[in-house]
């Protein structure tokens, strides 16, 4: 599970938001993004289907919002 906490650059985040939505939909369609939870104010939790931590890190770097977030990664047990 990945927890995203937004950084304070709101204008840049707003510009990246439409691209983020496209990316999320692509990952969902591919079966990589298993779950997405959003709470206020701006915290997001993702469950990704990845083979190892390196793949998770690569997937995270592909998110358009990645430069504007602090991510914490926790492994889930099946």
C-alpha positions in Angstrom: 0.0 0.0 0.0 1.3 3.5 -0.8 0.3 6.6 1.1 0.6 9.9 -0.7 0.8 13.2 1.3 0.7 16.2 -1.0 3.4 18.9 -1.0 2.3 22.6 -1.0 2.8 23.5 -4.7 -1.0 23.6 -5.5 -0.8 25.2 -8.9 1.6 22.6 -10.3 -0.6 19.8 -8.8 -3.7 21.3 -10.5 -1.9 21.2 -13.9 -0.9 17.6 -13.4 -4.3 16.4 -12.2 -5.8 15.6 -15.6 -2.7 13.6 -16.6 -2.9 11.8 -13.2 -6.5 10.7 -13.9 -5.5 9.3 -17.3 -2.6 7.4 -15.7 -4.7 6.0 -12.9 -7.3 4.7 -15.5 -4.5 3.1 -17.5 -3.1 1.3 -14.5 -6.6 0.2 -13.5 -7.4 -1.2 -17.0 -4.0 -3.1 -16.9 -4.9 -4.6 -13.5 -1.9 -3.0 -11.9 -3.9 -0.6 -9.7 -6.1 -2.8 -7.5 -7.6 -0.1 -5.2 -7.5 3.6 -4.7 -8.7 5.4 -1.6 -8.9 9.2 -1.2 -9.6 11.1 2.0 -9.5 14.7 3.0 -7.4 16.8 3.0 -5.6 15.2 0.0 -4.4 11.9 1.3 -4.4 9.0 -1.1 -3.8 5.3 -0.6 -3.1 3.0 -3.5 -2.8 -0.8 -3.7 -0.6 -1.8 -6.6 0.0 -5.3 -8.0 3.8 -5.4 -8.3 6.3 -8.2 -8.1 8.8 -6.3 -5.9 9.8 -3.0 -4.4 11.8 -1.9 -7.5 8.6 -2.3 -9.6 6.6 -0.3 -7.1 9.2 2.5 -7.1 9.2 2.5 -10.9 5.4 2.6 -11.0 5.3 5.5 -8.5 7.8 7.5 -10.5 5.5 7.3 -13.6 2.6 9.1 -11.8 2.4 12.7 -13.1 1.9 13.9 -9.5 4.9 12.1 -8.2 7.2 15.2 -8.0 4.6 16.9 -5.7 4.1 14.1 -3.2 5.8 12.3 -0.3 5.1 8.6 -0.7 5.3 5.9 2.0 5.3 2.3 0.8 4.1 -0.6 3.0 4.0 -4.2 1.8 0.7 -6.0 2.1 0.5 -9.7 2.7 -1.8 -11.8 0.5 
